[in-house]
Amino acid sequence: MITTHIKNGMILEVYNNDYTEYFDAVLYGEVTNDETLRFDVGFRLISSPITETNENITVFYTKSHSRYELDNSADTLKITAHEWLLMREQLISPDELIALRIINLG
């Protein structure tokens, strides 16, 4: 199967703005190799919703029938729907999102 390889992978669990309703999980990562030829190396990718993963949490399949492979296991970050939109539109990383959260608290 054709695969997109990514580093710095993170599972983003998307909730409503007060974290009371879970919507879906998507994958964030930076492209290292793309056999589909859709993305350039270094592109910050946010996948469609995850449908399946392996037990090591390194291979992911999505609703758009894409396959992503990580260089190591992915951590999980809970985000709001508003944050998900911000990440998709601005292609910010989870670390940048966390920094924005800290700034907004201060």
Order of alpha helices (4+ residues) and beta strands (2+ residues): beta-beta-beta-beta-beta-beta-beta-alpha-alpha
